[in-house]
């Protein structure tokens, strides 16, 4: 990013999008390798997941008189789901760590390479993992609340109680469209905080909450746009590739599937870049100085570089 810290707070959503999409041009090889090794497998797994689960679900819904066979199918499905979630969780955190670290390195004029990014990931991953655990606790509480109001909505429909139906319906919509998006925005920003600052876990979530003040609307718009894009891609993939066997030929499904995977890769990469840039926007908005020298040292700590910078001359030597 070539913008001065004080200019960042004035960026609009189109400006942030334009700034984010220009970042890979500063180190195309590094971002190409990050995309190929981390973001592509993540995006492919998200869409291809339904290709494997759909046949299993169809078999479970069909007639079966053999309990042993039924038990085997359920075991296969649950094992597949378990390993899928582990894979999804791991590559999501790895992609976040790689992109946030690389963007920050570029921002501080630190030499950027794919090998440096890989070297930093183990320590970054541990911090992101702890933050993710805290966010997971929040999501568990949210899901209990959401399911509770969903049950209430079903009861209201069965009882035909208009007031209860209105109350529960509004609650479900607000929880899904507002609270879910807000928690996602909180998580994304807390992930960046966990990498770039000396806090993680609950402290990172608290810092994320404070940073989003005054920029909540922008955070909501960015996350909602990202989730909507992913949702549309998922629906089209399910309609054409997964369930479109009788309506579309094999070649057409392969072409559409490949195109959608590529599109999701772009969406995920841009989403990670956006959350990185948004962090700097929030820092600038709250007039929290972004000390590039301190950030440079902090990033170096992930690589085992603990020599503090004492002058601008030293900074220039490191940039060579």
C-alpha positions as CSV (number, residue, x, y, z in Angstrom):
1,X,0.0,0.0,0.0
2,X,1.4,3.4,-1.0
3,X,-1.0,5.5,1.0
4,X,0.1,7.4,4.1
5,X,-1.4,6.2,7.4
6,X,-3.4,9.4,7.8
7,X,-5.0,8.9,4.4
8,X,-6.4,5.5,5.1
9,X,-9.2,6.7,7.3
10,X,-10.8,8.5,4.3
11,X,-11.0,5.4,2.1
12,X,-14.5,4.5,0.9
13,X,-15.5,0.9,0.1
14,X,-14.6,1.2,-3.6
15,X,-11.3,2.7,-2.6
16,X,-10.6,-0.2,-0.2
17,X,-11.5,-2.7,-2.9
18,X,-9.3,-0.9,-5.4
19,X,-6.4,-0.7,-3.0
20,X,-6.8,-4.4,-2.0
21,X,-6.8,-5.7,-5.6
22,X,-3.7,-3.7,-6.4
23,X,-1.6,-5.4,-3.6
24,X,-0.8,-8.7,-5.4
25,X,0.9,-6.6,-8.2
26,X,3.6,-5.7,-5.7
27,X,4.7,-9.3,-5.3
28,X,2.9,-11.4,-7.9
29,X,5.0,-14.5,-7.5
30,X,4.4,-14.7,-3.7
31,X,0.6,-14.2,-4.1
32,X,0.5,-16.7,-6.9
33,X,2.1,-19.3,-4.8
34,X,-0.1,-18.5,-1.8
35,X,-3.2,-18.8,-4.0
36,X,-2.1,-22.0,-5.6
37,X,-1.0,-23.8,-2.4
38,X,-3.5,-22.5,0.1
39,X,-6.5,-20.6,-1.3
40,X,-7.2,-22.9,-4.2
41,X,-7.3,-26.1,-2.1
42,X,-9.6,-24.3,0.3
43,X,-12.0,-23.0,-2.4
44,X,-12.0,-26.3,-4.2
45,X,-12.9,-28.2,-1.0
46,X,-15.7,-25.8,-0.2
47,X,-17.4,-26.4,-3.5
48,X,-16.4,-30.1,-4.1
49,X,-17.6,-31.1,-0.6
50,X,-21.2,-31.3,-1.8
51,X,-20.2,-33.6,-4.7
52,X,-19.2,-36.3,-2.2
53,X,-21.9,-35.7,0.4
54,X,-24.8,-35.6,-2.0
55,X,-24.6,-39.2,-3.1
56,X,-24.1,-40.4,0.5
57,X,-27.2,-38.4,1.6
58,X,-29.2,-39.9,-1.2
59,X,-28.2,-43.4,-0.2
60,X,-29.2,-42.7,3.4
61,X,-32.6,-41.3,2.4
62,X,-33.3,-44.3,0.2
63,X,-34.8,-47.6,1.4
64,X,-32.4,-49.8,3.4
65,X,-33.2,-52.9,5.3
66,X,-29.7,-53.8,6.4
67,X,-28.8,-52.0,9.7
68,X,-25.1,-52.8,9.2
69,X,-25.0,-51.2,5.8
70,X,-26.9,-48.2,7.1
71,X,-24.5,-47.9,10.0
72,X,-21.5,-48.1,7.6
73,X,-23.0,-45.3,5.4
74,X,-23.5,-43.0,8.5
75,X,-19.9,-43.8,9.6
76,X,-18.5,-42.9,6.2
77,X,-20.5,-39.6,6.1
78,X,-19.5,-38.5,9.6
79,X,-15.9,-39.4,9.0
80,X,-15.9,-37.4,5.8
81,X,-17.5,-34.4,7.5
82,X,-15.0,-34.6,10.3
83,X,-12.0,-34.6,8.0
84,X,-13.6,-32.0,5.8
85,X,-14.1,-29.6,8.7
86,X,-10.5,-30.1,9.9
87,X,-9.2,-29.4,6.4
88,X,-11.4,-26.4,6.0
89,X,-10.4,-25.0,9.4
90,X,-6.7,-25.6,8.8
91,X,-6.5,-24.1,5.3
92,X,-8.7,-21.1,6.3
93,X,-6.3,-20.2,9.1
94,X,-3.2,-20.9,6.9
95,X,-4.6,-18.7,4.1
96,X,-5.4,-15.9,6.6
97,X,-1.9,-16.1,8.2
98,X,-0.1,-16.1,4.8
99,X,-2.1,-13.1,3.3
100,X,-2.1,-10.9,6.4
101,X,1.6,-11.5,7.0
102,X,2.5,-10.8,3.3
103,X,0.4,-7.6,3.1
104,X,1.9,-6.3,6.3
105,X,5.4,-7.1,5.0
106,X,4.7,-5.1,1.9
107,X,3.3,-2.2,4.0
108,X,6.5,-2.0,6.0
109,X,8.7,-2.4,3.0
110,X,10.0,-5.7,4.4
111,X,11.4,-8.1,1.8
112,X,8.6,-10.5,0.7
113,X,9.0,-14.0,-0.4
114,X,6.9,-17.2,-0.2
115,X,9.6,-18.9,1.9
116,X,9.5,-16.1,4.5
117,X,5.7,-16.4,4.6
118,X,5.9,-20.1,5.1
119,X,8.5,-19.7,7.9
120,X,6.2,-17.3,9.7
121,X,3.0,-19.3,9.5
122,X,3.7,-21.8,12.4
123,X,3.8,-19.0,15.0
124,X,1.1,-17.0,13.3
125,X,-1.1,-20.1,13.1
126,X,-0.9,-20.7,16.9
127,X,-2.1,-17.2,17.6
128,X,-4.9,-17.4,15.1
129,X,-6.0,-20.8,16.5
130,X,-6.4,-19.4,20.0
131,X,-8.4,-16.5,18.6
132,X,-10.5,-18.9,16.6
133,X,-11.3,-20.9,19.7
134,X,-12.7,-17.8,21.4
135,X,-14.7,-16.9,18.4
136,X,-16.0,-20.5,18.3
137,X,-17.4,-20.0,21.9
138,X,-19.2,-16.9,20.7
139,X,-20.6,-18.8,17.7
140,X,-21.8,-21.6,19.9
141,X,-23.7,-19.1,22.0
142,X,-25.1,-17.5,18.9
143,X,-26.2,-20.8,17.4
144,X,-28.0,-21.8,20.6
145,X,-29.9,-18.5,20.5
146,X,-30.6,-18.8,16.7
147,X,-31.9,-22.4,17.1
148,X,-34.0,-21.3,20.1
149,X,-35.8,-18.6,18.0
150,X,-36.0,-21.0,15.1
151,X,-37.9,-23.5,17.2
152,X,-40.1,-20.6,18.5
153,X,-40.8,-19.7,14.9
154,X,-41.9,-23.2,14.1
155,X,-44.2,-23.2,17.1
156,X,-45.7,-19.9,16.0
157,X,-46.4,-21.3,12.5
158,X,-48.1,-24.4,14.0
159,X,-50.1,-22.4,16.5
160,X,-50.9,-19.7,14.0
161,X,-50.1,-17.0,16.6
162,X,-49.6,-13.8,14.6
163,X,-47.7,-11.9,17.4
164,X,-45.4,-14.8,18.2
165,X,-44.9,-15.4,14.5
166,X,-43.9,-11.7,13.9
167,X,-41.6,-11.6,17.0
168,X,-39.8,-14.9,16.2
169,X,-39.6,-14.2,12.5
170,X,-38.0,-10.8,13.1
171,X,-35.6,-12.3,15.7
172,X,-34.5,-15.0,13.2
173,X,-33.9,-12.5,10.4
174,X,-32.0,-10.1,12.7
175,X,-29.9,-12.9,14.1
176,X,-29.0,-14.3,10.7
177,X,-28.5,-11.1,8.7
178,X,-27.1,-8.8,11.4
179,X,-25.6,-10.7,14.3
180,X,-24.1,-13.4,12.1
181,X,-22.5,-10.9,9.8
182,X,-21.2,-8.8,12.8
183,X,-19.6,-11.8,14.5
184,X,-18.0,-12.8,11.1
185,X,-16.6,-9.2,10.8
186,X,-15.4,-9.3,14.4
187,X,-13.6,-12.6,13.7
188,X,-12.0,-11.4,10.5
189,X,-10.6,-8.3,12.1
190,X,-9.5,-10.1,15.2
191,X,-7.6,-12.5,13.0
192,X,-5.6,-9.6,11.5
193,X,-5.1,-8.2,15.0
194,X,-3.7,-11.6,16.2
195,X,-1.1,-11.5,13.5
196,X,-0.1,-7.8,13.6
197,X,-0.3,-7.0,17.3
198,X,0.9,-8.6,20.5
199,X,-2.6,-9.7,21.5
200,X,-4.7,-12.7,20.5
201,X,-7.6,-14.8,21.8
202,X,-10.2,-12.8,23.8
203,X,-7.9,-9.7,23.9
204,X,-7.8,-9.7,20.0
205,X,-11.6,-9.9,19.9
206,X,-11.9,-7.0,22.3
207,X,-9.4,-5.0,20.3
208,X,-11.4,-5.9,17.1
209,X,-14.6,-4.6,18.8
210,X,-12.9,-1.3,19.6
211,X,-11.4,-0.9,16.2
212,X,-14.8,-1.5,14.4
213,X,-16.5,1.4,16.3
214,X,-17.3,4.1,13.8
215,X,-16.7,1.7,10.9
216,X,-19.3,-1.0,11.7
217,X,-21.4,-0.1,8.7
218,X,-18.4,-0.5,6.4
219,X,-17.5,-3.8,8.1
220,X,-21.0,-5.0,7.7
221,X,-21.1,-4.1,4.0
222,X,-17.8,-5.7,3.2
223,X,-18.6,-9.0,5.0
224,X,-22.1,-9.1,3.7
225,X,-20.8,-8.6,0.2
226,X,-18.3,-11.4,0.7
227,X,-20.8,-13.9,2.2
228,X,-23.3,-13.1,-0.5
229,X,-20.8,-13.7,-3.3
230,X,-19.8,-17.0,-1.7
231,X,-23.5,-17.9,-1.3
232,X,-24.3,-17.2,-4.9
233,X,-21.3,-19.2,-6.2
234,X,-22.4,-22.1,-3.9
235,X,-26.0,-22.1,-5.1
236,X,-25.0,-22.0,-8.8
237,X,-22.5,-24.8,-8.2
238,X,-25.1,-26.9,-6.5
239,X,-27.7,-26.3,-9.1
240,X,-25.6,-26.9,-12.2
241,X,-22.8,-29.2,-11.1
242,X,-24.2,-31.2,-8.2
243,X,-27.9,-31.5,-9.1
244,X,-27.8,-30.7,-12.8
245,X,-26.9,-34.2,-14.1
246,X,-30.0,-34.7,-16.1
247,X,-30.1,-31.1,-17.5
248,X,-26.5,-30.5,-18.3
249,X,-23.9,-32.6,-20.0
250,X,-20.7,-33.8,-18.3
251,X,-18.5,-31.3,-20.2
252,X,-20.8,-28.4,-19.4
253,X,-20.7,-29.3,-15.7
254,X,-16.9,-29.6,-15.7
255,X,-16.5,-26.2,-17.4
256,X,-19.0,-24.5,-15.1
257,X,-17.5,-26.2,-12.0
258,X,-14.0,-25.1,-13.0
259,X,-15.1,-21.6,-13.6
260,X,-16.9,-21.4,-10.3
261,X,-13.9,-22.7,-8.4
262,X,-11.7,-20.1,-10.0
263,X,-14.3,-17.4,-9.2
264,X,-14.4,-18.5,-5.5
265,X,-10.5,-18.5,-5.4
266,X,-10.6,-14.8,-6.5
267,X,-13.4,-14.0,-4.0
268,X,-11.5,-15.6,-1.1
269,X,-8.2,-13.9,-2.0
270,X,-9.9,-10.5,-2.3
271,X,-11.7,-11.1,0.9
272,X,-8.4,-11.8,2.8
273,X,-6.8,-8.7,1.2
274,X,-9.9,-6.6,2.2
275,X,-9.7,-7.6,5.8
276,X,-6.0,-6.7,5.9
277,X,-6.6,-3.2,4.4
278,X,-9.7,-2.7,6.6
279,X,-7.5,-3.2,9.7
280,X,-5.3,-0.2,8.6
281,X,-8.3,1.9,7.8
282,X,-9.7,1.3,11.3
283,X,-6.4,2.0,13.0
284,X,-6.1,5.3,11.0
285,X,-9.8,6.2,11.8
286,X,-9.1,5.9,15.6
287,X,-5.8,7.9,15.2
288,X,-3.8,5.0,16.4
289,X,-0.4,5.5,14.9
290,X,0.9,2.7,12.7
291,X,4.6,2.5,13.5
292,X,6.1,0.8,10.5
293,X,9.4,0.2,12.3
294,X,7.7,-1.5,15.2
295,X,5.5,-3.5,12.9
296,X,8.6,-4.4,10.9
297,X,10.2,-5.8,14.0
298,X,7.1,-7.6,15.1
299,X,6.9,-9.4,11.8
300,X,10.6,-10.2,12.0
301,X,9.9,-11.9,15.3
302,X,7.9,-14.6,13.6
303,X,11.1,-15.3,11.5
304,X,13.5,-15.3,14.4
305,X,14.7,-11.8,13.7
306,X,14.9,-10.1,17.1
307,X,17.4,-7.3,16.3
308,X,15.5,-4.0,16.9
309,X,15.8,-1.2,14.4
310,X,17.7,1.8,15.8
311,X,17.8,4.1,12.8
312,X,16.4,4.9,9.4
313,X,19.8,3.8,7.9
314,X,19.3,0.3,9.4
315,X,15.8,0.2,7.9
316,X,17.2,1.1,4.5
317,X,19.8,-1.7,4.8
318,X,17.1,-4.3,5.6
319,X,15.0,-3.1,2.6
320,X,17.8,-3.8,0.1
